[in-house]
Amino acid sequence: MVRRGGAYLIVGQYTDSGNTSFNPHQIVYRQLDVIGSWAFSGAHLGEYIRMLPELVERFGLRSLVTEFPFPTSRQPWPWWRTEPS
């Protein structure tokens, strides 16, 4: 699930669902960083925005987005409806 030397981020476990079993040997053997975060603050936003271009390229995120042309101000709103007859 995580490459050797990678990091595993666990975010927002707001409820205690009880214990979870795992093999600590895998954390040590793979030299993993396990990071927990209850939530994020506004201070994290800058870092997220800084990381976006790298993440877009690394994971091919552009393929998940479909762009639709936005109407110009000369077109009536809502632009997808036709004028009543």
HELIX and SHEET records of a PDB file:
HELIX    1   1 PRO A   24  TYR A   29  1                                   6    
HELIX    2   2 GLY A   42  PHE A   59  1                                  18    
HELIX    3   3 LEU A   61  LEU A   64  5                                   4    
SHEET    1   A 2 ALA A   7  VAL A  11  0                                        
SHEET    2   A 2 ASP A  33  SER A  37  1                                        
END                                                                             
